[in-house]
Amino acid sequence: MSFFVTRKENYMLINGEEKALAAPTTLNELLTQLGYRVALVAVERNGAIIKQADFGTTTITDADKLEIVSFVGGG
């Protein structure tokens, strides 16, 4: 299924929801601001998986579309 989303200025898509982004930031900083445990997530940016080693140097802007998956233990 395909659909088009018209973005408002300074908003990006995270897991299909619009989120405000005040300024470009690193992926590591964004994940921390959103309350994720950085060591326990996988991130896809604009269709490409980002390695955790690159979270600190990957700059995120309001033009990006992110999918964030958290790993949860259980049994």
PDB file of N, CA, C, O and CB in Angstrom:
ATOM      1  N   MET A   1       0.840  -1.160   0.000  1.00  0.00           N
ATOM      2  CA  MET A   1       0.000   0.000   0.000  1.00  0.00           C
ATOM      3  C   MET A   1       0.891   1.231   0.000  1.00  0.00           C
ATOM      4  O   MET A   1       1.855   1.313   0.762  1.00  0.00           O
ATOM      5  CB  MET A   1      -0.959  -0.007   1.205  1.00  0.00           C
ATOM      6  N   SER A   2       0.570   2.164  -0.841  1.00  0.00           N
ATOM      7  CA  SER A   2       1.324   3.415  -0.928  1.00  0.00           C
ATOM      8  C   SER A   2       0.397   4.581  -0.611  1.00  0.00           C
ATOM      9  O   SER A   2      -0.795   4.542  -0.916  1.00  0.00           O
ATOM     10  CB  SER A   2       1.964   3.587  -2.339  1.00  0.00           C
ATOM     11  N   PHE A   3       0.945   5.596  -0.007  1.00  0.00           N
ATOM     12  CA  PHE A   3       0.184   6.812   0.238  1.00  0.00           C
ATOM     13  C   PHE A   3       1.156   7.978   0.317  1.00  0.00           C
ATOM     14  O   PHE A   3       2.349   7.795   0.559  1.00  0.00           O
ATOM     15  CB  PHE A   3      -0.664   6.698   1.540  1.00  0.00           C
ATOM     16  N   PHE A   4       0.640   9.152   0.113  1.00  0.00           N
ATOM     17  CA  PHE A   4       1.460  10.350   0.147  1.00  0.00           C
ATOM     18  C   PHE A   4       1.146  11.130   1.411  1.00  0.00           C
ATOM     19  O   PHE A   4      -0.009  11.233   1.825  1.00  0.00           O
ATOM     20  CB  PHE A   4       1.227  11.220  -1.110  1.00  0.00           C
ATOM     21  N   VAL A   5       2.175  11.670   2.009  1.00  0.00           N
ATOM     22  CA  VAL A   5       2.011  12.472   3.215  1.00  0.00           C
ATOM     23  C   VAL A   5       2.550  13.862   2.930  1.00  0.00           C
ATOM     24  O   VAL A   5       3.695  14.013   2.503  1.00  0.00           O
ATOM     25  CB  VAL A   5       2.737  11.825   4.438  1.00  0.00           C
ATOM     26  N   THR A   6       1.752  14.852   3.157  1.00  0.00           N
ATOM     27  CA  THR A   6       2.223  16.228   3.034  1.00  0.00           C
ATOM     28  C   THR A   6       2.770  16.632   4.388  1.00  0.00           C
ATOM     29  O   THR A   6       2.043  16.648   5.381  1.00  0.00           O
ATOM     30  CB  THR A   6       1.080  17.201   2.560  1.00  0.00           C
ATOM     31  N   ARG A   7       4.034  16.952   4.424  1.00  0.00           N
ATOM     32  CA  ARG A   7       4.665  17.296   5.695  1.00  0.00           C
ATOM     33  C   ARG A   7       4.586  18.780   5.967  1.00  0.00           C
ATOM     34  O   ARG A   7       4.762  19.609   5.074  1.00  0.00           O
ATOM     35  CB  ARG A   7       6.111  16.847   5.709  1.00  0.00           C
ATOM     36  N   LYS A   8       4.323  19.089   7.198  1.00  0.00           N
ATOM     37  CA  LYS A   8       4.415  20.468   7.637  1.00  0.00           C
ATOM     38  C   LYS A   8       5.885  20.777   7.829  1.00  0.00           C
ATOM     39  O   LYS A   8       6.695  19.874   8.035  1.00  0.00           O
ATOM     40  CB  LYS A   8       3.597  20.718   8.947  1.00  0.00           C
ATOM     41  N   GLU A   9       6.223  22.022   7.764  1.00  0.00           N
ATOM     42  CA  GLU A   9       7.614  22.418   7.953  1.00  0.00           C
ATOM     43  C   GLU A   9       8.103  22.005   9.340  1.00  0.00           C
ATOM     44  O   GLU A   9       7.378  22.151  10.324  1.00  0.00           O
ATOM     45  CB  GLU A   9       7.775  23.937   7.760  1.00  0.00           C
ATOM     46  N   ASN A  10       9.337  21.486   9.420  1.00  0.00           N
ATOM     47  CA  ASN A  10       9.989  21.058  10.656  1.00  0.00           C
ATOM     48  C   ASN A  10       9.339  19.836  11.301  1.00  0.00           C
ATOM     49  O   ASN A  10       9.466  19.640  12.510  1.00  0.00           O
ATOM     50  CB  ASN A  10       9.993  22.189  11.636  1.00  0.00           C
ATOM     51  N   TYR A  11       8.648  19.017  10.520  1.00  0.00           N
ATOM     52  CA  TYR A  11       8.095  17.765  11.007  1.00  0.00           C
ATOM     53  C   TYR A  11       8.699  16.633  10.203  1.00  0.00           C
ATOM     54  O   TYR A  11       8.981  16.777   9.013  1.00  0.00           O
ATOM     55  CB  TYR A  11       6.546  17.753  10.915  1.00  0.00           C
ATOM     56  N   MET A  12       8.894  15.500  10.871  1.00  0.00           N
ATOM     57  CA  MET A  12       9.395  14.309  10.202  1.00  0.00           C
ATOM     58  C   MET A  12       8.466  13.158  10.554  1.00  0.00           C
ATOM     59  O   MET A  12       7.610  13.294  11.428  1.00  0.00           O
ATOM     60  CB  MET A  12      10.875  13.995  10.612  1.00  0.00           C
ATOM     61  N   LEU A  13       8.629  12.033   9.883  1.00  0.00           N
ATOM     62  CA  LEU A  13       7.828  10.858  10.186  1.00  0.00           C
ATOM     63  C   LEU A  13       8.655   9.858  10.984  1.00  0.00           C
ATOM     64  O   LEU A  13       9.748   9.473  10.567  1.00  0.00           O
ATOM     65  CB  LEU A  13       7.294  10.214   8.894  1.00  0.00           C
ATOM     66  N   ILE A  14       8.129   9.439  12.130  1.00  0.00           N
ATOM     67  CA  ILE A  14       8.750   8.397  12.945  1.00  0.00           C
ATOM     68  C   ILE A  14       7.680   7.353  13.202  1.00  0.00           C
ATOM     69  O   ILE A  14       6.657   7.633  13.828  1.00  0.00           O
ATOM     70  CB  ILE A  14       9.340   8.971  14.297  1.00  0.00           C
ATOM     71  N   ASN A  15       7.925   6.148  12.713  1.00  0.00           N
ATOM     72  CA  ASN A  15       6.961   5.052  12.836  1.00  0.00           C
ATOM     73  C   ASN A  15       5.570   5.471  12.359  1.00  0.00           C
ATOM     74  O   ASN A  15       4.558   5.111  12.961  1.00  0.00           O
ATOM     75  CB  ASN A  15       6.892   4.572  14.287  1.00  0.00           C
ATOM     76  N   GLY A  16       5.541   6.236  11.269  1.00  0.00           N
ATOM     77  CA  GLY A  16       4.285   6.643  10.654  1.00  0.00           C
ATOM     78  C   GLY A  16       3.614   7.845  11.272  1.00  0.00           C
ATOM     79  O   GLY A  16       2.562   8.267  10.791  1.00  0.00           O
ATOM     80  N   GLU A  17       4.180   8.414  12.323  1.00  0.00           N
ATOM     81  CA  GLU A  17       3.583   9.575  12.982  1.00  0.00           C
ATOM     82  C   GLU A  17       4.458  10.807  12.772  1.00  0.00           C
ATOM     83  O   GLU A  17       5.686  10.723  12.790  1.00  0.00           O
ATOM     84  CB  GLU A  17       3.388   9.305  14.490  1.00  0.00           C
ATOM     85  N   GLU A  18       3.804  11.954  12.571  1.00  0.00           N
ATOM     86  CA  GLU A  18       4.556  13.195  12.449  1.00  0.00           C
ATOM     87  C   GLU A  18       5.101  13.602  13.808  1.00  0.00           C
ATOM     88  O   GLU A  18       4.387  13.590  14.811  1.00  0.00           O
ATOM     89  CB  GLU A  18       3.675  14.314  11.862  1.00  0.00           C
ATOM     90  N   LYS A  19       6.370  13.960  13.824  1.00  0.00           N
ATOM     91  CA  LYS A  19       7.025  14.439  15.052  1.00  0.00           C
ATOM     92  C   LYS A  19       7.748  15.729  14.729  1.00  0.00           C
ATOM     93  O   LYS A  19       8.316  15.881  13.647  1.00  0.00           O
ATOM     94  CB  LYS A  19       8.021  13.372  15.634  1.00  0.00           C
ATOM     95  N   ALA A  20       7.723  16.659  15.671  1.00  0.00           N
ATOM     96  CA  ALA A  20       8.424  17.930  15.491  1.00  0.00           C
ATOM     97  C   ALA A  20       9.922  17.716  15.647  1.00  0.00           C
ATOM     98  O   ALA A  20      10.367  16.955  16.507  1.00  0.00           O
ATOM     99  CB  ALA A  20       7.919  18.988  16.502  1.00  0.00           C
ATOM    100  N   LEU A  21      10.685  18.387  14.818  1.00  0.00           N
ATOM    101  CA  LEU A  21      12.139  18.360  14.908  1.00  0.00           C
ATOM    102  C   LEU A  21      12.610  19.801  14.798  1.00  0.00           C
ATOM    103  O   LEU A  21      12.531  20.410  13.731  1.00  0.00           O
ATOM    104  CB  LEU A  21      12.783  17.447  13.790  1.00  0.00           C
ATOM    105  N   ALA A  22      13.100  20.342  15.906  1.00  0.00           N
ATOM    106  CA  ALA A  22      13.471  21.753  15.955  1.00  0.00           C
ATOM    107  C   ALA A  22      14.663  22.069  15.065  1.00  0.00           C
ATOM    108  O   ALA A  22      14.709  23.126  14.436  1.00  0.00           O
ATOM    109  CB  ALA A  22      13.779  22.156  17.375  1.00  0.00           C
ATOM    110  N   ALA A  23      15.624  21.157  15.011  1.00  0.00           N
ATOM    111  CA  ALA A  23      16.842  21.378  14.228  1.00  0.00           C
ATOM    112  C   ALA A  23      17.449  20.019  13.900  1.00  0.00           C
ATOM    113  O   ALA A  23      17.158  19.030  14.573  1.00  0.00           O
ATOM    114  CB  ALA A  23      17.868  22.282  15.004  1.00  0.00           C
ATOM    115  N   PRO A  24      18.288  19.965  12.872  1.00  0.00           N
ATOM    116  CA  PRO A  24      18.981  18.699  12.602  1.00  0.00           C
ATOM    117  C   PRO A  24      19.724  18.220  13.848  1.00  0.00           C
ATOM    118  O   PRO A  24      20.298  19.023  14.584  1.00  0.00           O
ATOM    119  CB  PRO A  24      19.968  18.859  11.421  1.00  0.00           C
ATOM    120  N   THR A  25      19.708  16.923  14.074  1.00  0.00           N
ATOM    121  CA  THR A  25      20.336  16.335  15.251  1.00  0.00           C
ATOM    122  C   THR A  25      20.890  14.969  14.881  1.00  0.00           C
ATOM    123  O   THR A  25      20.546  14.423  13.833  1.00  0.00           O
ATOM    124  CB  THR A  25      19.330  16.223  16.429  1.00  0.00           C
ATOM    125  N   THR A  26      21.736  14.418  15.723  1.00  0.00           N
ATOM    126  CA  THR A  26      22.229  13.074  15.436  1.00  0.00           C
ATOM    127  C   THR A  26      21.150  12.062  15.813  1.00  0.00           C
ATOM    128  O   THR A  26      20.285  12.336  16.645  1.00  0.00           O
ATOM    129  CB  THR A  26      23.558  12.786  16.205  1.00  0.00           C
ATOM    130  N   LEU A  27      21.215  10.914  15.200  1.00  0.00           N
ATOM    131  CA  LEU A  27      20.260   9.856  15.502  1.00  0.00           C
ATOM    132  C   LEU A  27      20.357   9.460  16.969  1.00  0.00           C
ATOM    133  O   LEU A  27      19.335   9.220  17.612  1.00  0.00           O
ATOM    134  CB  LEU A  27      20.501   8.637  14.601  1.00  0.00           C
ATOM    135  N   ASN A  28      21.556   9.389  17.499  1.00  0.00           N
ATOM    136  CA  ASN A  28      21.758   9.045  18.908  1.00  0.00           C
ATOM    137  C   ASN A  28      21.034  10.038  19.820  1.00  0.00           C
ATOM    138  O   ASN A  28      20.347   9.633  20.758  1.00  0.00           O
ATOM    139  CB  ASN A  28      23.262   9.014  19.242  1.00  0.00           C
ATOM    140  N   GLU A  29      21.186  11.324  19.551  1.00  0.00           N
ATOM    141  CA  GLU A  29      20.522  12.351  20.360  1.00  0.00           C
ATOM    142  C   GLU A  29      19.009  12.259  20.238  1.00  0.00           C
ATOM    143  O   GLU A  29      18.297  12.394  21.234  1.00  0.00           O
ATOM    144  CB  GLU A  29      20.993  13.746  19.943  1.00  0.00           C
ATOM    145  N   LEU A  30      18.510  12.030  19.027  1.00  0.00           N
ATOM    146  CA  LEU A  30      17.070  11.933  18.813  1.00  0.00           C
ATOM    147  C   LEU A  30      16.477  10.747  19.565  1.00  0.00           C
ATOM    148  O   LEU A  30      15.440  10.876  20.215  1.00  0.00           O
ATOM    149  CB  LEU A  30      16.762  11.813  17.321  1.00  0.00           C
ATOM    150  N   LEU A  31      17.130   9.597  19.480  1.00  0.00           N
ATOM    151  CA  LEU A  31      16.642   8.414  20.191  1.00  0.00           C
ATOM    152  C   LEU A  31      16.599   8.656  21.696  1.00  0.00           C
ATOM    153  O   LEU A  31      15.648   8.253  22.365  1.00  0.00           O
ATOM    154  CB  LEU A  31      17.526   7.199  19.878  1.00  0.00           C
ATOM    155  N   THR A  32      17.611   9.304  22.221  1.00  0.00           N
ATOM    156  CA  THR A  32      17.658   9.613  23.653  1.00  0.00           C
ATOM    157  C   THR A  32      16.526  10.570  24.028  1.00  0.00           C
ATOM    158  O   THR A  32      15.862  10.374  25.046  1.00  0.00           O
ATOM    159  CB  THR A  32      19.027  10.226  24.034  1.00  0.00           C
ATOM    160  N   GLN A  33      16.302  11.600  23.215  1.00  0.00           N
ATOM    161  CA  GLN A  33      15.224  12.562  23.471  1.00  0.00           C
ATOM    162  C   GLN A  33      13.854  11.880  23.463  1.00  0.00           C
ATOM    163  O   GLN A  33      12.959  12.265  24.216  1.00  0.00           O
ATOM    164  CB  GLN A  33      15.255  13.687  22.426  1.00  0.00           C
ATOM    165  N   LEU A  34      13.695  10.863  22.603  1.00  0.00           N
ATOM    166  CA  LEU A  34      12.420  10.162  22.488  1.00  0.00           C
ATOM    167  C   LEU A  34      12.251   9.077  23.553  1.00  0.00           C
ATOM    168  O   LEU A  34      11.197   8.447  23.635  1.00  0.00           O
ATOM    169  CB  LEU A  34      12.296   9.548  21.111  1.00  0.00           C
ATOM    170  N   GLY A  35      13.292   8.857  24.372  1.00  0.00           N
ATOM    171  CA  GLY A  35      13.192   7.914  25.466  1.00  0.00           C
ATOM    172  C   GLY A  35      13.555   6.477  25.126  1.00  0.00           C
ATOM    173  O   GLY A  35      13.248   5.566  25.895  1.00  0.00           O
ATOM    174  N   TYR A  36      14.201   6.261  23.990  1.00  0.00           N
ATOM    175  CA  TYR A  36      14.627   4.909  23.614  1.00  0.00           C
ATOM    176  C   TYR A  36      15.943   4.562  24.299  1.00  0.00           C
ATOM    177  O   TYR A  36      16.779   5.434  24.536  1.00  0.00           O
ATOM    178  CB  TYR A  36      14.773   4.787  22.080  1.00  0.00           C
ATOM    179  N   ARG A  37      16.117   3.286  24.615  1.00  0.00           N
ATOM    180  CA  ARG A  37      17.411   2.779  25.070  1.00  0.00           C
ATOM    181  C   ARG A  37      18.188   2.450  23.799  1.00  0.00           C
ATOM    182  O   ARG A  37      17.896   1.461  23.125  1.00  0.00           O
ATOM    183  CB  ARG A  37      17.262   1.504  26.034  1.00  0.00           C
ATOM    184  N   VAL A  38      19.156   3.263  23.480  1.00  0.00           N
ATOM    185  CA  VAL A  38      19.871   3.224  22.208  1.00  0.00           C
ATOM    186  C   VAL A  38      20.436   1.836  21.891  1.00  0.00           C
ATOM    187  O   VAL A  38      20.425   1.416  20.733  1.00  0.00           O
ATOM    188  CB  VAL A  38      20.993   4.238  22.223  1.00  0.00           C
ATOM    189  N   ALA A  39      20.919   1.136  22.888  1.00  0.00           N
ATOM    190  CA  ALA A  39      21.509  -0.187  22.662  1.00  0.00           C
ATOM    191  C   ALA A  39      20.468  -1.243  22.297  1.00  0.00           C
ATOM    192  O   ALA A  39      20.821  -2.336  21.856  1.00  0.00           O
ATOM    193  CB  ALA A  39      22.265  -0.629  23.897  1.00  0.00           C
ATOM    194  N   LEU A  40      19.179  -0.918  22.481  1.00  0.00           N
ATOM    195  CA  LEU A  40      18.129  -1.914  22.273  1.00  0.00           C
ATOM    196  C   LEU A  40      17.190  -1.573  21.124  1.00  0.00           C
ATOM    197  O   LEU A  40      16.030  -1.986  21.136  1.00  0.00           O
ATOM    198  CB  LEU A  40      17.333  -2.075  23.530  1.00  0.00           C
ATOM    199  N   VAL A  41      17.669  -0.827  20.130  1.00  0.00           N
ATOM    200  CA  VAL A  41      16.817  -0.483  18.996  1.00  0.00           C
ATOM    201  C   VAL A  41      17.515  -0.765  17.667  1.00  0.00           C
ATOM    202  O   VAL A  41      18.742  -0.814  17.578  1.00  0.00           O
ATOM    203  CB  VAL A  41      16.408   0.987  19.069  1.00  0.00           C
ATOM    204  N   ALA A  42      16.695  -0.947  16.650  1.00  0.00           N
ATOM    205  CA  ALA A  42      17.158  -0.988  15.261  1.00  0.00           C
ATOM    206  C   ALA A  42      16.436   0.159  14.558  1.00  0.00           C
ATOM    207  O   ALA A  42      15.263   0.422  14.823  1.00  0.00           O
ATOM    208  CB  ALA A  42      16.867  -2.407  14.561  1.00  0.00           C
ATOM    209  N   VAL A  43      17.147   0.836  13.660  1.00  0.00           N
ATOM    210  CA  VAL A  43      16.570   2.006  12.999  1.00  0.00           C
ATOM    211  C   VAL A  43      16.746   1.900  11.485  1.00  0.00           C
ATOM    212  O   VAL A  43      17.822   1.585  10.976  1.00  0.00           O
ATOM    213  CB  VAL A  43      17.220   3.305  13.527  1.00  0.00           C
ATOM    214  N   GLU A  44      15.645   2.177  10.790  1.00  0.00           N
ATOM    215  CA  GLU A  44      15.665   2.280   9.336  1.00  0.00           C
ATOM    216  C   GLU A  44      15.397   3.744   8.996  1.00  0.00           C
ATOM    217  O   GLU A  44      14.408   4.320   9.451  1.00  0.00           O
ATOM    218  CB  GLU A  44      14.602   1.316   8.661  1.00  0.00           C
ATOM    219  N   ARG A  45      16.272   4.340   8.202  1.00  0.00           N
ATOM    220  CA  ARG A  45      16.102   5.736   7.783  1.00  0.00           C
ATOM    221  C   ARG A  45      15.946   5.767   6.278  1.00  0.00           C
ATOM    222  O   ARG A  45      16.850   5.365   5.546  1.00  0.00           O
ATOM    223  CB  ARG A  45      17.307   6.621   8.234  1.00  0.00           C
ATOM    224  N   ASN A  46      14.822   6.235   5.820  1.00  0.00           N
ATOM    225  CA  ASN A  46      14.540   6.354   4.391  1.00  0.00           C
ATOM    226  C   ASN A  46      14.792   5.034   3.656  1.00  0.00           C
ATOM    227  O   ASN A  46      15.302   5.024   2.536  1.00  0.00           O
ATOM    228  CB  ASN A  46      15.394   7.464   3.778  1.00  0.00           C
ATOM    229  N   GLY A  47      14.430   3.927   4.299  1.00  0.00           N
ATOM    230  CA  GLY A  47      14.529   2.617   3.673  1.00  0.00           C
ATOM    231  C   GLY A  47      15.844   1.892   3.870  1.00  0.00           C
ATOM    232  O   GLY A  47      15.997   0.770   3.389  1.00  0.00           O
ATOM    233  N   ALA A  48      16.803   2.499   4.565  1.00  0.00           N
ATOM    234  CA  ALA A  48      18.112   1.870   4.785  1.00  0.00           C
ATOM    235  C   ALA A  48      18.355   1.686   6.279  1.00  0.00           C
ATOM    236  O   ALA A  48      18.113   2.593   7.075  1.00  0.00           O
ATOM    237  CB  ALA A  48      19.248   2.722   4.153  1.00  0.00           C
ATOM    238  N   ILE A  49      18.841   0.492   6.651  1.00  0.00           N
ATOM    239  CA  ILE A  49      19.164   0.212   8.051  1.00  0.00           C
ATOM    240  C   ILE A  49      20.422   0.985   8.437  1.00  0.00           C
ATOM    241  O   ILE A  49      21.405   0.999   7.697  1.00  0.00           O
ATOM    242  CB  ILE A  49      19.361  -1.318   8.286  1.00  0.00           C
ATOM    243  N   ILE A  50      20.380   1.628   9.606  1.00  0.00           N
ATOM    244  CA  ILE A  50      21.527   2.365  10.128  1.00  0.00           C
ATOM    245  C   ILE A  50      22.217   1.492  11.181  1.00  0.00           C
ATOM    246  O   ILE A  50      21.562   1.005  12.103  1.00  0.00           O
ATOM    247  CB  ILE A  50      21.088   3.750  10.734  1.00  0.00           C
ATOM    248  N   LYS A  51      23.514   1.295  11.055  1.00  0.00           N
ATOM    249  CA  LYS A  51      24.271   0.531  12.040  1.00  0.00           C
ATOM    250  C   LYS A  51      24.341   1.319  13.350  1.00  0.00           C
ATOM    251  O   LYS A  51      24.471   2.543  13.342  1.00  0.00           O
ATOM    252  CB  LYS A  51      25.699   0.210  11.512  1.00  0.00           C
ATOM    253  N   GLN A  52      24.253   0.604  14.472  1.00  0.00           N
ATOM    254  CA  GLN A  52      24.324   1.289  15.760  1.00  0.00           C
ATOM    255  C   GLN A  52      25.623   2.066  15.921  1.00  0.00           C
ATOM    256  O   GLN A  52      25.644   3.107  16.578  1.00  0.00           O
ATOM    257  CB  GLN A  52      24.181   0.290  16.893  1.00  0.00           C
ATOM    258  N   ALA A  53      26.692   1.581  15.336  1.00  0.00           N
ATOM    259  CA  ALA A  53      27.981   2.285  15.419  1.00  0.00           C
ATOM    260  C   ALA A  53      27.919   3.656  14.746  1.00  0.00           C
ATOM    261  O   ALA A  53      28.747   4.523  15.025  1.00  0.00           O
ATOM    262  CB  ALA A  53      29.089   1.441  14.776  1.00  0.00           C
ATOM    263  N   ASP A  54      26.936   3.855  13.858  1.00  0.00           N
ATOM    264  CA  ASP A  54      26.812   5.123  13.132  1.00  0.00           C
ATOM    265  C   ASP A  54      25.753   6.060  13.723  1.00  0.00           C
ATOM    266  O   ASP A  54      25.552   7.154  13.197  1.00  0.00           O
ATOM    267  CB  ASP A  54      26.481   4.847  11.685  1.00  0.00           C
ATOM    268  N   PHE A  55      25.078   5.663  14.791  1.00  0.00           N
ATOM    269  CA  PHE A  55      24.033   6.496  15.386  1.00  0.00           C
ATOM    270  C   PHE A  55      24.561   7.871  15.789  1.00  0.00           C
ATOM    271  O   PHE A  55      23.853   8.867  15.640  1.00  0.00           O
ATOM    272  CB  PHE A  55      23.435   5.796  16.599  1.00  0.00           C
ATOM    273  N   GLY A  56      25.776   7.940  16.291  1.00  0.00           N
ATOM    274  CA  GLY A  56      26.341   9.206  16.770  1.00  0.00           C
ATOM    275  C   GLY A  56      26.766  10.150  15.667  1.00  0.00           C
ATOM    276  O   GLY A  56      26.940  11.344  15.912  1.00  0.00           O
ATOM    277  N   THR A  57      26.938   9.642  14.455  1.00  0.00           N
ATOM    278  CA  THR A  57      27.399  10.487  13.346  1.00  0.00           C
ATOM    279  C   THR A  57      26.351  10.652  12.243  1.00  0.00           C
ATOM    280  O   THR A  57      26.583  11.373  11.273  1.00  0.00           O
ATOM    281  CB  THR A  57      28.664   9.905  12.752  1.00  0.00           C
ATOM    282  N   THR A  58      25.206   9.989  12.387  1.00  0.00           N
ATOM    283  CA  THR A  58      24.135  10.095  11.389  1.00  0.00           C
ATOM    284  C   THR A  58      23.246  11.273  11.744  1.00  0.00           C
ATOM    285  O   THR A  58      22.611  11.282  12.798  1.00  0.00           O
ATOM    286  CB  THR A  58      23.301   8.780  11.310  1.00  0.00           C
ATOM    287  N   THR A  59      23.199  12.266  10.867  1.00  0.00           N
ATOM    288  CA  THR A  59      22.384  13.457  11.099  1.00  0.00           C
ATOM    289  C   THR A  59      20.971  13.227  10.579  1.00  0.00           C
ATOM    290  O   THR A  59      20.773  12.775   9.451  1.00  0.00           O
ATOM    291  CB  THR A  59      23.015  14.696  10.421  1.00  0.00           C
ATOM    292  N   ILE A  60      20.001  13.543  11.415  1.00  0.00           N
ATOM    293  CA  ILE A  60      18.585  13.400  11.087  1.00  0.00           C
ATOM    294  C   ILE A  60      18.001  14.793  10.857  1.00  0.00           C
ATOM    295  O   ILE A  60      18.251  15.718  11.630  1.00  0.00           O
ATOM    296  CB  ILE A  60      17.810  12.643  12.223  1.00  0.00           C
ATOM    297  N   THR A  61      17.219  14.930   9.785  1.00  0.00           N
ATOM    298  CA  THR A  61      16.557  16.199   9.485  1.00  0.00           C
ATOM    299  C   THR A  61      15.055  15.955   9.352  1.00  0.00           C
ATOM    300  O   THR A  61      14.598  14.813   9.399  1.00  0.00           O
ATOM    301  CB  THR A  61      17.133  16.841   8.182  1.00  0.00           C
ATOM    302  N   ASP A  62      14.295  17.035   9.186  1.00  0.00           N
ATOM    303  CA  ASP A  62      12.847  16.898   9.054  1.00  0.00           C
ATOM    304  C   ASP A  62      12.434  16.252   7.729  1.00  0.00           C
ATOM    305  O   ASP A  62      11.253  15.962   7.536  1.00  0.00           O
ATOM    306  CB  ASP A  62      12.193  18.255   9.182  1.00  0.00           C
ATOM    307  N   ALA A  63      13.369  16.023   6.826  1.00  0.00           N
ATOM    308  CA  ALA A  63      13.055  15.356   5.561  1.00  0.00           C
ATOM    309  C   ALA A  63      13.132  13.832   5.673  1.00  0.00           C
ATOM    310  O   ALA A  63      12.790  13.128   4.724  1.00  0.00           O
ATOM    311  CB  ALA A  63      14.003  15.837   4.473  1.00  0.00           C
ATOM    312  N   ASP A  64      13.577  13.317   6.819  1.00  0.00           N
ATOM    313  CA  ASP A  64      13.771  11.875   6.991  1.00  0.00           C
ATOM    314  C   ASP A  64      12.507  11.170   7.445  1.00  0.00           C
ATOM    315  O   ASP A  64      11.636  11.745   8.097  1.00  0.00           O
ATOM    316  CB  ASP A  64      14.875  11.616   7.985  1.00  0.00           C
ATOM    317  N   LYS A  65      12.443   9.894   7.070  1.00  0.00           N
ATOM    318  CA  LYS A  65      11.383   9.003   7.519  1.00  0.00           C
ATOM    319  C   LYS A  65      12.065   7.870   8.280  1.00  0.00           C
ATOM    320  O   LYS A  65      12.874   7.140   7.709  1.00  0.00           O
ATOM    321  CB  LYS A  65      10.511   8.462   6.310  1.00  0.00           C
ATOM    322  N   LEU A  66      11.743   7.718   9.563  1.00  0.00           N
ATOM    323  CA  LEU A  66      12.380   6.714  10.412  1.00  0.00           C
ATOM    324  C   LEU A  66      11.387   5.630  10.821  1.00  0.00           C
ATOM    325  O   LEU A  66      10.211   5.896  11.068  1.00  0.00           O
ATOM    326  CB  LEU A  66      12.981   7.373  11.656  1.00  0.00           C
ATOM    327  N   GLU A  67      11.891   4.416  10.885  1.00  0.00           N
ATOM    328  CA  GLU A  67      11.181   3.306  11.509  1.00  0.00           C
ATOM    329  C   GLU A  67      12.084   2.822  12.635  1.00  0.00           C
ATOM    330  O   GLU A  67      13.231   2.444  12.394  1.00  0.00           O
ATOM    331  CB  GLU A  67      10.841   2.143  10.470  1.00  0.00           C
ATOM    332  N   ILE A  68      11.578   2.831  13.856  1.00  0.00           N
ATOM    333  CA  ILE A  68      12.368   2.448  15.025  1.00  0.00           C
ATOM    334  C   ILE A  68      11.731   1.224  15.657  1.00  0.00           C
ATOM    335  O   ILE A  68      10.539   1.218  15.963  1.00  0.00           O
ATOM    336  CB  ILE A  68      12.470   3.617  16.053  1.00  0.00           C
ATOM    337  N   VAL A  69      12.537   0.184  15.851  1.00  0.00           N
ATOM    338  CA  VAL A  69      12.062  -1.050  16.459  1.00  0.00           C
ATOM    339  C   VAL A  69      12.834  -1.280  17.739  1.00  0.00           C
ATOM    340  O   VAL A  69      14.065  -1.273  17.734  1.00  0.00           O
ATOM    341  CB  VAL A  69      12.213  -2.256  15.494  1.00  0.00           C
ATOM    342  N   SER A  70      12.115  -1.487  18.849  1.00  0.00           N
ATOM    343  CA  SER A  70      12.736  -1.763  20.135  1.00  0.00           C
ATOM    344  C   SER A  70      12.733  -3.269  20.379  1.00  0.00           C
ATOM    345  O   SER A  70      11.763  -3.961  20.069  1.00  0.00           O
ATOM    346  CB  SER A  70      12.002  -1.016  21.280  1.00  0.00           C
ATOM    347  N   PHE A  71      13.835  -3.762  20.938  1.00  0.00           N
ATOM    348  CA  PHE A  71      13.932  -5.160  21.306  1.00  0.00           C
ATOM    349  C   PHE A  71      13.462  -5.302  22.754  1.00  0.00           C
ATOM    350  O   PHE A  71      13.891  -4.552  23.631  1.00  0.00           O
ATOM    351  CB  PHE A  71      15.391  -5.694  21.122  1.00  0.00           C
ATOM    352  N   VAL A  72      12.587  -6.261  22.990  1.00  0.00           N
ATOM    353  CA  VAL A  72      12.018  -6.462  24.309  1.00  0.00           C
ATOM    354  C   VAL A  72      12.187  -7.922  24.693  1.00  0.00           C
ATOM    355  O   VAL A  72      11.854  -8.820  23.919  1.00  0.00           O
ATOM    356  CB  VAL A  72      10.525  -6.044  24.347  1.00  0.00           C
ATOM    357  N   GLY A  73      12.703  -8.152  25.886  1.00  0.00           N
ATOM    358  CA  GLY A  73      12.853  -9.512  26.381  1.00  0.00           C
ATOM    359  C   GLY A  73      11.551 -10.010  26.985  1.00  0.00           C
ATOM    360  O   GLY A  73      10.682  -9.220  27.353  1.00  0.00           O
ATOM    361  N   GLY A  74      11.428 -11.287  27.080  1.00  0.00           N
ATOM    362  CA  GLY A  74      10.218 -11.838  27.679  1.00  0.00           C
ATOM    363  C   GLY A  74      10.184 -13.343  27.494  1.00  0.00           C
ATOM    364  O   GLY A  74      11.090 -13.932  26.905  1.00  0.00           O
ATOM    365  N   GLY A  75       9.169 -13.932  27.985  1.00  0.00           N
ATOM    366  CA  GLY A  75       9.100 -15.371  27.828  1.00  0.00           C
ATOM    367  C   GLY A  75       7.727 -15.914  28.084  1.00  0.00           C
ATOM    368  O   GLY A  75       7.514 -17.122  27.989  1.00  0.00           O
TER     369      GLY A  75
END
